[in-house]
Amino acid sequence: MQHKGTEVLETDRLLLRRFTIHDAAAMFHNWAKDEQVTKYLMWPAHKSQEVSREVLEDWIFHYGEKDFYQWAITVKENGEEPVGGISVVSKDDSIKMVHIGYCIGRDWWHKGVTSEALKEVIRYFMEEVQVNRVESRHDPRNVNSGKVMQKCGMKYEGTRRQADLNNQGICDASGYAILAEDYFS
């Protein structure tokens, strides 16, 4: 893998960029405070804008690391305001693997925004960082998250029973992945 860090990525509708401290209000209001958005996530809904600010401070601190990947998802027609985030939540350089997590505000659900962001992140990791495997997982009760993965060419690999923990408690984890050989064929 050739780590490059969180570089600006662009699609027809989206700009994926680094978060700034000025994104705290948008992050809080657009998704982080919403318990419907965080229902199947591993972090609780933010209770205040200050919590969002503290999270952003941590991410901004790590942007200097070449193996740190955390993007703000912005919809070009809405300007610079982030509507969600997509990131590497874990990685294993020995097998050239990144595990992707994503979250988007309810106002942007079912509009193809998350799929477009994930597809571009997969492209970046395959073509520029040269990973062999991009994977992700979701609680099977969050069916739409799995649909996003499928739309992006990821293949269902199975469901591990009671193998994860989210805001609903102990849960199953449905895994998806795309390999370099799948992507480039």
One Martini backbone bead per residue (centre of mass of N, CA, C, O) as a GRO file, in nm:
protein
  185
    1MET     BB    1   0.100   0.034   0.018
    2GLN     BB    2   0.026   0.395  -0.059
    3HIS     BB    3   0.011   0.625   0.146
    4LYS     BB    4  -0.179   0.964   0.137
    5GLY     BB    5  -0.427   1.029   0.270
    6THR     BB    6  -0.652   1.303   0.290
    7GLU     BB    7  -0.776   1.362  -0.005
    8VAL     BB    8  -0.919   1.516  -0.251
    9LEU     BB    9  -1.246   1.432  -0.371
   10GLU     BB   10  -1.430   1.384  -0.690
   11THR     BB   11  -1.748   1.425  -0.827
   12ASP     BB   12  -2.017   1.531  -0.977
   13ARG     BB   13  -2.165   1.601  -0.673
   14LEU     BB   14  -1.892   1.569  -0.503
   15LEU     BB   15  -1.701   1.660  -0.203
   16LEU     BB   16  -1.407   1.529  -0.064
   17ARG     BB   17  -1.288   1.630   0.258
   18ARG     BB   18  -1.156   1.788   0.499
   19PHE     BB   19  -1.194   1.871   0.801
   20THR     BB   20  -1.303   2.142   1.002
   21ILE     BB   21  -1.378   2.335   1.272
   22HIS     BB   22  -1.622   2.477   1.104
   23ASP     BB   23  -1.802   2.190   1.102
   24ALA     BB   24  -1.948   2.149   1.376
   25ALA     BB   25  -2.238   2.250   1.325
   26ALA     BB   26  -2.305   2.068   1.081
   27MET     BB   27  -2.250   1.800   1.211
   28PHE     BB   28  -2.453   1.821   1.436
   29HIS     BB   29  -2.716   1.897   1.262
   30ASN     BB   30  -2.697   1.680   1.014
   31TRP     BB   31  -2.611   1.402   1.222
   32ALA     BB   32  -2.481   1.365   1.521
   33LYS     BB   33  -2.767   1.421   1.690
   34ASP     BB   34  -2.906   1.177   1.540
   35GLU     BB   35  -3.056   0.882   1.647
   36GLN     BB   36  -3.124   0.765   1.365
   37VAL     BB   37  -2.836   0.773   1.249
   38THR     BB   38  -2.693   0.621   1.519
   39LYS     BB   39  -2.840   0.352   1.578
   40TYR     BB   40  -2.600   0.156   1.414
   41LEU     BB   41  -2.373   0.271   1.574
   42MET     BB   42  -2.076   0.312   1.794
   43TRP     BB   43  -2.176   0.604   1.836
   44PRO     BB   44  -2.316   0.851   1.994
   45ALA     BB   45  -2.503   1.094   2.008
   46HIS     BB   46  -2.469   1.419   2.019
   47LYS     BB   47  -2.530   1.661   2.281
   48SER     BB   48  -2.323   1.865   2.137
   49GLN     BB   49  -2.121   2.076   1.964
   50GLU     BB   50  -1.870   2.020   2.138
   51VAL     BB   51  -1.839   1.725   2.063
   52SER     BB   52  -1.788   1.773   1.764
   53ARG     BB   53  -1.538   1.948   1.807
   54GLU     BB   54  -1.362   1.732   1.948
   55VAL     BB   55  -1.359   1.534   1.716
   56LEU     BB   56  -1.232   1.726   1.507
   57GLU     BB   57  -0.970   1.780   1.658
   58ASP     BB   58  -0.868   1.491   1.634
   59TRP     BB   59  -0.868   1.463   1.329
   60ILE     BB   60  -0.689   1.707   1.262
   61PHE     BB   61  -0.440   1.600   1.410
   62HIS     BB   62  -0.421   1.333   1.202
   63TYR     BB   63  -0.374   1.453   0.905
   64GLY     BB   64  -0.049   1.408   0.903
   65GLU     BB   65  -0.119   1.118   0.845
   66LYS     BB   66  -0.089   0.883   0.582
   67ASP     BB   67  -0.305   0.664   0.744
   68PHE     BB   68  -0.533   0.891   0.737
   69TYR     BB   69  -0.904   0.863   0.692
   70GLN     BB   70  -1.118   1.166   0.667
   71TRP     BB   71  -1.432   1.256   0.533
   72ALA     BB   72  -1.615   1.503   0.398
   73ILE     BB   73  -1.944   1.530   0.287
   74THR     BB   74  -2.022   1.709  -0.012
   75VAL     BB   75  -2.264   1.902  -0.182
   76LYS     BB   76  -2.218   2.116  -0.424
   77GLU     BB   77  -2.508   2.262  -0.428
   78ASN     BB   78  -2.452   2.329  -0.098
   79GLY     BB   79  -2.154   2.349  -0.078
   80GLU     BB   80  -1.934   2.311   0.212
   81GLU     BB   81  -2.139   2.153   0.366
   82PRO     BB   82  -2.165   1.891   0.559
   83VAL     BB   83  -2.357   1.557   0.550
   84GLY     BB   84  -2.098   1.376   0.617
   85GLY     BB   85  -1.905   1.062   0.655
   86ILE     BB   86  -1.581   0.908   0.558
   87SER     BB   87  -1.383   0.611   0.660
   88VAL     BB   88  -1.118   0.470   0.827
   89VAL     BB   89  -1.150   0.230   1.097
   90SER     BB   90  -0.954   0.016   0.961
   91LYS     BB   91  -0.634  -0.170   0.927
   92ASP     BB   92  -0.409  -0.387   0.708
   93ASP     BB   93  -0.103  -0.390   0.570
   94SER     BB   94  -0.035  -0.700   0.536
   95ILE     BB   95  -0.322  -0.718   0.339
   96LYS     BB   96  -0.424  -0.457   0.210
   97MET     BB   97  -0.647  -0.320   0.424
   98VAL     BB   98  -0.972  -0.159   0.436
   99HIS     BB   99  -1.210  -0.010   0.662
  100ILE     BB  100  -1.535   0.116   0.610
  101GLY     BB  101  -1.706   0.414   0.715
  102TYR     BB  102  -2.045   0.562   0.745
  103CYS     BB  103  -2.228   0.888   0.740
  104ILE     BB  104  -2.565   1.035   0.711
  105GLY     BB  105  -2.797   1.246   0.673
  106ARG     BB  106  -3.138   1.221   0.640
  107ASP     BB  107  -3.172   1.435   0.401
  108TRP     BB  108  -2.968   1.216   0.221
  109TRP     BB  109  -3.137   0.990   0.192
  110HIS     BB  110  -3.202   0.822  -0.103
  111LYS     BB  111  -2.971   0.989  -0.319
  112GLY     BB  112  -2.671   0.850  -0.363
  113VAL     BB  113  -2.442   0.972  -0.186
  114THR     BB  114  -2.305   0.732  -0.043
  115SER     BB  115  -2.241   0.567  -0.296
  116GLU     BB  116  -2.065   0.783  -0.432
  117ALA     BB  117  -1.855   0.801  -0.207
  118LEU     BB  118  -1.770   0.503  -0.190
  119LYS     BB  119  -1.683   0.467  -0.482
  120GLU     BB  120  -1.452   0.679  -0.465
  121VAL     BB  121  -1.294   0.547  -0.233
  122ILE     BB  122  -1.239   0.285  -0.375
  123ARG     BB  123  -1.082   0.404  -0.607
  124TYR     BB  124  -0.858   0.531  -0.442
  125PHE     BB  125  -0.755   0.266  -0.307
  126MET     BB  126  -0.699   0.107  -0.567
  127GLU     BB  127  -0.542   0.325  -0.757
  128GLU     BB  128  -0.354   0.488  -0.530
  129VAL     BB  129  -0.297   0.296  -0.270
  130GLN     BB  130  -0.307  -0.015  -0.332
  131VAL     BB  131  -0.514  -0.213  -0.251
  132ASN     BB  132  -0.679  -0.537  -0.203
  133ARG     BB  133  -0.895  -0.442   0.032
  134VAL     BB  134  -1.242  -0.359   0.072
  135GLU     BB  135  -1.431  -0.305   0.369
  136SER     BB  136  -1.750  -0.388   0.536
  137ARG     BB  137  -2.024  -0.321   0.775
  138HIS     BB  138  -2.349  -0.437   0.913
  139ASP     BB  139  -2.645  -0.421   1.039
  140PRO     BB  140  -2.907  -0.610   0.922
  141ARG     BB  141  -3.126  -0.387   1.009
  142ASN     BB  142  -2.945  -0.206   0.801
  143VAL     BB  143  -3.017  -0.242   0.486
  144ASN     BB  144  -2.913   0.017   0.333
  145SER     BB  145  -2.612  -0.026   0.381
  146GLY     BB  146  -2.591  -0.282   0.205
  147LYS     BB  147  -2.683  -0.147  -0.060
  148VAL     BB  148  -2.443   0.036  -0.090
  149MET     BB  149  -2.229  -0.186  -0.118
  150GLN     BB  150  -2.351  -0.325  -0.367
  151LYS     BB  151  -2.346  -0.073  -0.562
  152CYS     BB  152  -2.008  -0.082  -0.524
  153GLY     BB  153  -1.923  -0.406  -0.564
  154MET     BB  154  -1.976  -0.551  -0.315
  155LYS     BB  155  -1.944  -0.856  -0.141
  156TYR     BB  156  -2.102  -1.092   0.019
  157GLU     BB  157  -1.962  -1.290   0.312
  158GLY     BB  158  -2.144  -1.258   0.569
  159THR     BB  159  -2.276  -1.348   0.901
  160ARG     BB  160  -2.200  -1.250   1.219
  161ARG     BB  161  -2.284  -1.359   1.523
  162GLN     BB  162  -2.264  -1.155   1.775
  163ALA     BB  163  -1.992  -0.951   1.663
  164ASP     BB  164  -2.119  -0.678   1.773
  165LEU     BB  165  -2.142  -0.314   1.854
  166ASN     BB  166  -2.411  -0.091   1.931
  167ASN     BB  167  -2.682   0.115   2.011
  168GLN     BB  168  -2.845  -0.180   2.040
  169GLY     BB  169  -2.601  -0.361   2.093
  170ILE     BB  170  -2.574  -0.665   2.039
  171CYS     BB  171  -2.468  -0.782   1.707
  172ASP     BB  172  -2.474  -0.836   1.397
  173ALA     BB  173  -2.241  -0.894   1.101
  174SER     BB  174  -2.233  -0.772   0.777
  175GLY     BB  175  -2.018  -0.863   0.514
  176TYR     BB  176  -1.808  -0.671   0.287
  177ALA     BB  177  -1.628  -0.687  -0.040
  178ILE     BB  178  -1.340  -0.571  -0.233
  179LEU     BB  179  -1.121  -0.662  -0.477
  180ALA     BB  180  -0.885  -0.598  -0.701
  181GLU     BB  181  -0.979  -0.821  -0.902
  182ASP     BB  182  -1.266  -0.707  -0.921
  183TYR     BB  183  -1.217  -0.410  -0.997
  184PHE     BB  184  -1.017  -0.471  -1.261
  185SER     BB  185  -1.228  -0.673  -1.430
   0.00000   0.00000   0.00000
